């Protein structure tokens, strides 16, 4: 028999529907929407129901560094933060990583993310030697996502070089380093890992044009299965753009669009520093811009030209990146507010006459689903029942309905407005409580204490 999740109010691609059931199959996929009052046996969802947010860019282990970069030093920048991150990365063992990832994924779920793309580049032991299983650490990521019960797109990262024109990596990058030949074995193992879990899949991730050259990128793309997502950092920092111009004779996004088959399966992570031609060509490629506003602000990266990107038909999603903050609504709020501060106007990312909170949530959820290559992001037939229930008893949501409610959640709210979270039709959170959350949190806190001191 079909399961039915009856919603008092639910956001669908057709708009808000009242008194409607999501009819699910055995795999937690939405088979149909059924209007009408609740039936006997329905599972009743008390608040307003919205799609769960896909998190399109996460470096999970970097949660260990969160909050530790506040001591000002001369020349403090993204690059000095990166050195501090390398020092922490050198201390993480397999058990540490699994506990850290499970704790983080539980936090992300509480922040509105029901699936995650893990841009995973911690591959080897602290000395840079390969584990017997090249996917030892990737397996820990997969196991952590399984323990929490969230969706995962595992993106093993190819990292060959320390910078443009370099032949190898630095000591701090030795845990990340692979050749395309070794990467092939890692990728095969990752596919086997994720293939055993219906909520997981694998993609490929050339780290950046700094870390892979043209030959490395070409070799990686021959390993990719048709339809697998491709994620790459691009144009995050002005220094990266300048170095790319010097070594390749082109800006990084322009070079990538000219020399790689960029299409709707690609996610251009950050893409902060684009000129007019790159904006037009990038948006026209169908690729998703992977925006991480809280991390980009923390690292002083710059402000993505979101208004110009959307005017050209570009798609976007949001990610937690360094996991300094783990709140989907906050990422969207930071994105909109950055545009307001730059342009001196309000509600810049909403369609004319449209609700900004809803427009941002729907666009990011759909763009995130595209980037993850997972059937999520909308509550519609053929999509997975990954959803959030907003607590309409929360003081800031009291008396609000429809678009007003979602606008208040995005711009005046916090994760305590999320009354519940479901993944593939199964409840994972009930007012912040997870069935195994205490044990996950305890192990997570032990790792944080041990590795942050």
C-alpha positions as CSV (number, residue, x, y, z in Angstrom):
1,X,0.0,0.0,0.0
2,X,1.1,3.6,-0.6
3,X,2.1,5.8,2.3
4,X,0.5,9.2,2.5
5,X,2.0,12.3,4.2
6,X,-0.9,14.6,4.6
7,X,0.0,18.3,4.6
8,X,-2.1,21.2,5.9
9,X,-0.2,23.4,3.5
10,X,2.6,22.4,1.1
11,X,4.7,24.3,-1.4
12,X,4.7,22.6,-4.8
13,X,5.8,23.8,-8.3
14,X,2.2,24.9,-8.8
15,X,2.3,27.0,-5.7
16,X,0.9,26.5,-2.2
17,X,-1.7,23.7,-1.9
18,X,-3.9,23.3,1.1
19,X,-5.1,20.0,2.6
20,X,-3.0,17.8,0.2
21,X,-1.3,14.4,0.7
22,X,2.0,13.4,-0.8
23,X,1.5,9.8,-1.9
24,X,4.8,7.9,-1.7
25,X,6.1,4.6,-3.0
26,X,8.2,2.2,-1.0
27,X,11.4,4.1,-1.9
28,X,10.1,7.4,-0.5
29,X,9.5,8.9,-4.0
30,X,6.5,11.0,-4.5
31,X,4.0,9.1,-6.7
32,X,1.3,11.7,-6.8
33,X,-0.3,14.7,-4.9
34,X,-3.8,14.0,-3.6
35,X,-6.0,16.9,-2.6
36,X,-8.6,16.5,0.1
37,X,-8.9,16.0,3.9
38,X,-6.7,13.5,5.7
39,X,-7.7,9.9,5.6
40,X,-7.5,7.2,8.2
41,X,-3.8,6.0,8.4
42,X,-2.3,9.2,6.9
43,X,0.7,10.6,8.6
44,X,-0.2,14.2,9.4
45,X,2.3,17.0,9.0
46,X,1.1,19.9,11.2
47,X,3.0,22.9,9.8
48,X,3.8,24.4,6.4
49,X,5.7,21.9,4.3
50,X,8.6,23.0,2.0
51,X,11.2,21.2,0.0
52,X,14.4,20.3,1.9
53,X,17.5,22.2,0.7
54,X,20.3,20.4,-1.1
55,X,23.7,21.5,0.1
56,X,25.8,21.7,-3.0
57,X,29.2,22.3,-1.5
58,X,30.7,21.0,1.7
59,X,34.2,20.3,3.1
60,X,33.1,18.4,6.2
61,X,36.4,18.2,8.0
62,X,36.7,22.0,7.9
63,X,34.1,22.2,10.6
64,X,37.0,21.5,12.9
65,X,38.5,24.9,12.0
66,X,35.2,26.9,12.4
67,X,35.7,29.9,14.6
68,X,39.4,29.5,14.9
69,X,40.4,32.2,12.4
70,X,39.7,35.4,14.4
71,X,43.2,36.5,15.4
72,X,44.2,39.2,13.0
73,X,47.6,38.9,11.4
74,X,49.4,41.0,8.8
75,X,48.3,40.0,5.4
76,X,45.4,37.9,6.7
77,X,43.5,36.4,3.8
78,X,42.0,33.3,2.2
79,X,45.6,32.0,1.8
80,X,46.6,32.4,5.4
81,X,43.3,30.7,6.5
82,X,44.1,27.8,4.1
83,X,47.5,27.2,5.9
84,X,45.7,27.0,9.2
85,X,43.2,24.6,7.7
86,X,46.0,22.4,6.5
87,X,47.5,22.1,10.0
88,X,44.2,20.7,11.3
89,X,43.7,18.4,8.3
90,X,47.0,16.8,9.1
91,X,45.7,15.5,12.4
92,X,42.4,13.8,11.3
93,X,42.2,10.0,11.4
94,X,39.6,7.8,9.9
95,X,37.5,7.4,13.1
96,X,37.8,11.1,13.7
97,X,36.6,11.9,10.2
98,X,33.5,9.6,10.5
99,X,32.5,11.1,13.9
100,X,33.1,14.6,12.6
101,X,31.1,14.0,9.4
102,X,28.1,12.4,11.2
103,X,28.0,15.2,13.7
104,X,28.2,17.8,10.9
105,X,25.5,16.1,8.8
106,X,23.2,16.1,11.9
107,X,23.9,19.8,12.3
108,X,23.2,20.4,8.6
109,X,19.9,18.5,8.8
110,X,18.9,20.7,11.7
111,X,19.8,23.7,9.5
112,X,17.5,22.7,6.7
113,X,19.8,20.6,4.5
114,X,18.3,17.2,3.7
115,X,21.1,16.2,1.2
116,X,24.7,17.1,0.8
117,X,27.4,17.2,-1.9
118,X,30.7,16.4,-0.1
119,X,33.7,17.8,-2.0
120,X,36.0,15.2,-0.5
121,X,39.7,15.7,-0.9
122,X,41.1,14.2,2.3
123,X,42.3,10.9,0.9
124,X,45.5,9.6,2.5
125,X,47.1,9.2,5.9
126,X,48.8,12.1,7.7
127,X,52.1,11.3,6.1
128,X,50.5,11.3,2.6
129,X,50.7,7.5,2.2
130,X,47.8,5.7,0.6
131,X,45.6,3.5,2.8
132,X,45.2,-0.1,1.8
133,X,41.7,0.9,0.6
134,X,42.1,4.1,-1.4
135,X,38.5,5.0,-0.4
136,X,39.1,4.5,3.4
137,X,38.2,8.0,4.2
138,X,35.5,8.3,1.5
139,X,33.9,5.2,3.1
140,X,33.8,7.1,6.4
141,X,31.9,10.0,4.7
142,X,29.4,7.5,3.2
143,X,28.9,5.8,6.5
144,X,28.3,9.1,8.3
145,X,25.6,10.1,5.9
146,X,24.0,6.7,6.2
147,X,24.0,7.0,10.0
148,X,22.2,10.3,9.9
149,X,20.0,9.3,7.1
150,X,20.6,12.2,4.7
151,X,21.2,12.2,1.0
152,X,24.8,12.3,-0.2
153,X,26.5,13.0,-3.5
154,X,30.1,11.9,-2.9
155,X,32.6,14.0,-4.9
156,X,36.1,12.5,-4.7
157,X,38.5,15.3,-5.6
158,X,41.4,15.1,-8.0
159,X,44.2,17.3,-6.6
160,X,47.5,17.0,-8.5
161,X,49.4,20.3,-8.1
162,X,50.0,23.1,-5.6
163,X,49.3,25.9,-8.2
164,X,49.5,27.0,-11.8
165,X,52.6,25.6,-13.4
166,X,53.6,23.4,-10.4
167,X,54.6,19.8,-10.8
168,X,53.5,18.5,-7.5
169,X,52.0,19.5,-4.1
170,X,53.3,21.1,-0.9
171,X,53.7,19.2,2.3
172,X,50.4,20.5,3.6
173,X,48.6,19.1,0.6
174,X,50.1,15.6,0.6
175,X,46.9,14.1,2.1
176,X,45.0,15.4,-0.9
177,X,47.3,14.4,-3.7
178,X,46.5,11.9,-6.4
179,X,47.5,11.1,-10.0
180,X,44.7,10.5,-12.5
181,X,45.7,6.8,-12.4
182,X,45.3,6.5,-8.7
183,X,42.1,8.6,-8.8
184,X,40.6,6.0,-11.2
185,X,40.8,3.4,-8.5
186,X,39.4,5.8,-5.9
187,X,36.5,6.7,-8.1
188,X,35.6,3.1,-8.7
189,X,35.6,2.4,-5.0
190,X,33.4,5.4,-4.3
191,X,30.9,4.3,-6.9
192,X,30.7,0.9,-5.1
193,X,30.2,2.6,-1.8
194,X,27.4,4.9,-2.9
195,X,25.8,2.2,-5.0
196,X,24.9,0.3,-1.9
197,X,22.7,3.2,-0.5
198,X,19.6,4.4,-2.4
199,X,20.2,8.0,-1.0
200,X,23.7,8.2,-2.3
201,X,25.5,8.7,-5.6
202,X,29.0,9.6,-6.9
203,X,30.3,12.5,-9.0
204,X,33.7,13.8,-10.0
205,X,35.6,16.9,-8.8
206,X,38.7,18.4,-10.3
207,X,39.6,20.6,-7.4
208,X,40.4,23.8,-9.4
209,X,42.5,24.9,-12.4
210,X,45.2,25.6,-9.8
211,X,45.3,22.0,-8.7
212,X,44.7,20.2,-12.1
213,X,46.2,21.2,-15.5
214,X,44.5,20.7,-18.8
215,X,45.9,17.1,-19.2
216,X,44.8,16.2,-15.7
217,X,41.3,17.5,-16.3
218,X,41.0,15.7,-19.7
219,X,42.1,12.4,-18.0
220,X,39.5,12.8,-15.2
221,X,36.7,13.5,-17.7
222,X,37.4,10.2,-19.5
223,X,36.8,8.4,-16.2
224,X,33.4,10.0,-15.6
225,X,30.2,8.1,-16.3
226,X,27.6,9.8,-18.4
227,X,25.4,12.0,-16.3
228,X,27.6,12.1,-13.2
229,X,27.9,15.6,-11.7
230,X,31.2,17.5,-12.1
231,X,32.1,20.1,-9.5
232,X,35.1,22.5,-9.6
233,X,36.2,25.6,-7.7
234,X,36.6,28.4,-10.1
235,X,37.4,32.2,-9.9
236,X,37.1,32.2,-6.1
237,X,39.9,34.7,-5.5
238,X,41.4,37.6,-7.5
239,X,44.9,36.1,-7.1
240,X,43.6,32.9,-8.7
241,X,42.3,34.9,-11.7
242,X,45.6,36.8,-12.1
243,X,47.7,33.6,-11.9
244,X,45.4,31.9,-14.5
245,X,45.8,34.8,-16.8
246,X,49.6,34.6,-16.4
247,X,49.9,30.9,-17.0
248,X,47.0,30.0,-19.3
249,X,46.4,33.3,-21.0
250,X,42.8,33.4,-20.0
251,X,40.6,34.0,-17.0
252,X,39.7,30.7,-15.2
253,X,36.0,30.6,-16.0
254,X,36.6,31.6,-19.7
255,X,39.3,29.0,-20.0
256,X,37.1,26.3,-18.5
257,X,34.2,27.1,-20.8
258,X,36.4,27.1,-23.8
259,X,38.3,23.9,-23.0
260,X,35.8,21.6,-21.2
261,X,32.3,20.3,-22.0
262,X,30.6,22.5,-19.4
263,X,26.8,21.8,-19.3
264,X,24.0,21.3,-16.9
265,X,25.8,18.5,-15.1
266,X,28.5,20.9,-13.9
267,X,28.7,23.0,-10.8
268,X,30.9,26.1,-10.9
269,X,31.7,26.5,-7.2
270,X,32.0,30.2,-6.1
271,X,32.5,31.8,-9.6
272,X,32.9,35.0,-7.7
273,X,35.0,37.0,-10.1
274,X,33.4,36.8,-13.6
275,X,33.6,39.4,-16.3
276,X,30.6,40.2,-18.6
277,X,31.5,37.5,-21.2
278,X,32.0,34.9,-18.5
279,X,28.6,35.8,-16.9
280,X,26.8,35.4,-20.2
281,X,28.6,32.2,-21.3
282,X,28.5,30.6,-17.9
283,X,24.8,31.2,-17.4
284,X,24.1,30.0,-21.0
285,X,26.0,26.8,-20.4
286,X,23.3,25.5,-18.0
287,X,25.8,24.9,-15.3
288,X,24.9,25.7,-11.7
289,X,26.7,28.5,-9.8
290,X,27.6,27.0,-6.4
291,X,27.4,29.9,-4.0
292,X,28.6,29.8,-0.4
293,X,28.0,33.3,0.9
294,X,28.9,32.8,4.6
295,X,32.2,31.2,3.7
296,X,32.9,33.7,0.9
297,X,32.3,36.5,3.4
298,X,34.5,34.9,6.1
299,X,37.4,34.5,3.7
300,X,37.0,37.9,2.1
301,X,36.5,36.3,-1.3
302,X,34.2,39.0,-2.8
303,X,30.5,39.2,-3.8
304,X,29.1,37.1,-6.6
305,X,27.2,39.1,-9.2
306,X,23.9,37.3,-8.6
307,X,21.6,39.9,-10.1
308,X,23.6,39.8,-13.4
309,X,23.8,36.0,-13.3
310,X,20.0,35.7,-12.9
311,X,19.3,38.3,-15.6
312,X,21.1,36.1,-18.0
313,X,19.1,33.0,-17.0
314,X,21.7,31.5,-14.7
315,X,21.0,28.8,-12.2
316,X,22.3,28.7,-8.6
317,X,22.3,26.7,-5.4
318,X,23.9,27.3,-2.0
319,X,26.4,25.4,0.1
320,X,27.9,25.4,3.5
321,X,31.5,25.0,2.2
322,X,33.8,25.4,5.2
323,X,30.9,24.8,7.5
324,X,31.5,27.9,9.6
325,X,27.7,28.3,9.6
326,X,25.3,25.4,8.9
327,X,22.0,27.1,8.1
328,X,20.4,27.1,4.7
329,X,18.2,30.1,5.3
330,X,21.2,32.1,6.5
331,X,23.1,31.4,3.2
332,X,20.1,32.7,1.2
333,X,19.8,35.7,3.5
334,X,23.5,36.5,3.2
335,X,23.3,36.2,-0.6
336,X,20.5,38.7,-0.9
337,X,22.0,41.0,1.6
338,X,25.3,41.1,-0.2
339,X,23.5,42.3,-3.3
340,X,21.6,45.0,-1.3
341,X,24.8,46.3,0.2
342,X,26.5,46.5,-3.2
343,X,23.6,48.1,-5.1
344,X,21.8,50.1,-2.4
345,X,18.4,48.5,-3.1
346,X,16.1,45.8,-1.6
347,X,14.6,42.5,-2.8
348,X,17.0,42.3,-5.7
349,X,16.8,38.5,-6.3
350,X,13.0,38.3,-6.5
351,X,11.0,38.3,-9.7
352,X,8.9,41.4,-10.3
353,X,6.0,41.3,-7.8
354,X,7.2,37.9,-6.5
355,X,8.0,36.9,-2.9
356,X,11.7,37.0,-2.3
357,X,12.0,34.3,0.4
358,X,10.0,31.9,-1.8
359,X,11.9,32.8,-5.0
360,X,15.3,32.3,-3.3
361,X,14.3,29.0,-1.6
362,X,12.8,27.5,-4.7
363,X,15.6,28.5,-7.0
364,X,18.3,27.3,-4.7
365,X,16.5,24.0,-4.0
366,X,16.1,23.3,-7.7
367,X,19.7,24.4,-8.5
368,X,21.0,22.3,-5.7
369,X,19.1,19.3,-6.9
370,X,20.6,19.7,-10.3
371,X,24.1,20.1,-8.9
372,X,23.8,17.0,-6.8
373,X,22.2,14.9,-9.5
374,X,19.5,13.8,-7.1
375,X,15.7,13.7,-7.6
376,X,15.1,16.3,-4.8
377,X,14.4,20.0,-4.6
378,X,10.7,20.0,-5.4
379,X,7.7,18.3,-3.9
380,X,6.3,16.8,-7.1
381,X,5.7,13.4,-8.6
382,X,9.0,11.7,-9.5
383,X,11.0,13.6,-6.8
384,X,12.1,12.2,-3.4
385,X,10.1,13.2,-0.4
386,X,12.9,15.3,1.2
387,X,11.0,18.0,3.1
388,X,10.9,20.4,6.0
389,X,7.9,21.3,8.2
390,X,8.0,24.8,9.5
391,X,6.7,25.4,13.0
392,X,3.8,27.8,12.6
393,X,3.6,28.1,16.4
394,X,6.9,29.9,16.4
395,X,6.4,33.5,17.4
396,X,7.9,34.9,14.2
397,X,5.7,32.7,12.1
398,X,2.5,33.2,14.0
399,X,-0.4,34.3,11.8
400,X,1.6,34.0,8.5
401,X,0.7,31.8,5.6
402,X,2.1,31.1,2.1
403,X,4.8,33.3,0.7
404,X,4.8,35.5,3.8
405,X,5.6,32.6,6.0
406,X,8.6,31.5,3.8
407,X,9.8,35.1,3.6
408,X,9.8,35.4,7.4
409,X,11.7,32.1,7.6
410,X,14.4,33.1,5.2
411,X,14.9,36.7,6.4
412,X,13.8,36.9,10.0
413,X,14.3,33.3,11.2
414,X,16.6,30.6,12.4
415,X,16.8,26.9,12.4
416,X,14.5,26.7,15.5
417,X,11.6,27.4,13.0
418,X,12.1,23.9,11.6
419,X,9.7,21.7,13.4
420,X,10.7,18.5,11.5
421,X,12.7,17.1,8.6
422,X,11.9,14.0,6.4
423,X,14.3,12.3,4.0
424,X,12.8,9.9,1.4
425,X,9.6,10.1,3.4
426,X,11.1,9.0,6.7
427,X,11.2,11.5,9.6
428,X,14.7,12.2,10.6
429,X,14.1,15.2,13.0
430,X,11.3,16.0,15.3
431,X,11.8,19.5,16.8
432,X,15.6,19.1,16.5
433,X,15.7,15.5,17.9
434,X,17.2,12.7,15.9
435,X,16.6,9.0,16.9
436,X,20.4,8.4,17.4
437,X,21.4,12.1,17.8
438,X,22.7,11.9,21.3
439,X,25.3,9.2,20.4
440,X,26.3,11.0,17.2
441,X,26.7,14.3,19.1
442,X,28.7,12.7,21.9
443,X,31.3,11.2,19.5
444,X,31.4,14.4,17.5
445,X,32.1,16.5,20.5
446,X,34.9,14.2,21.6
447,X,36.6,14.7,18.2
448,X,36.1,18.5,18.3
449,X,37.7,18.7,21.8
450,X,40.6,16.5,20.8
451,X,41.5,18.1,17.4
452,X,40.8,21.7,18.2
453,X,43.2,22.0,21.1
